[in-house]
Amino acid sequence: MDTVKRYHPISYLKMHTAEVARQLAEETDALIITQNGVPAFVCVSMEEYYQTRETNALLRLLALGEREVRQGNVQSLESVRAELDKSLFGDE
């Protein structure tokens, strides 16, 4: 993950909103906005935002799967195939 290198006060964002939007669309670096010298929020491009959300969703799914395995909520491949065959083709 890239280290955020750009810090600007909120007044900069107010005066340069269009420029910030253009930079974020062209670059992958995030922009930290400060208020009274303290980081207040982060600006990222929409592409970066959606990629981050997708990554977080996948990580949550992986964690859920690992928890299911630890709890023993697993089935063998053969039993899953048998259940699928039964549901698709009935008792042939």
LINKAZI-V410503 format. One record per pair of residues at least 12 apart in sequence whose C-alpha atoms are under 6 Angstrom apart, sorted by the first residue. I is the first residue (numbers start at 1). GAP is how many residues later the second one is. If there is no record, write none. Layout:
I|GAP, I|GAP
This chain:
4|26, 6|25, 7|25, 7|26, 8|25, 9|24, 9|25, 9|26, 10|23, 10|24, 10|25, 24|21, 25|20, 30|13, 30|14, 31|12
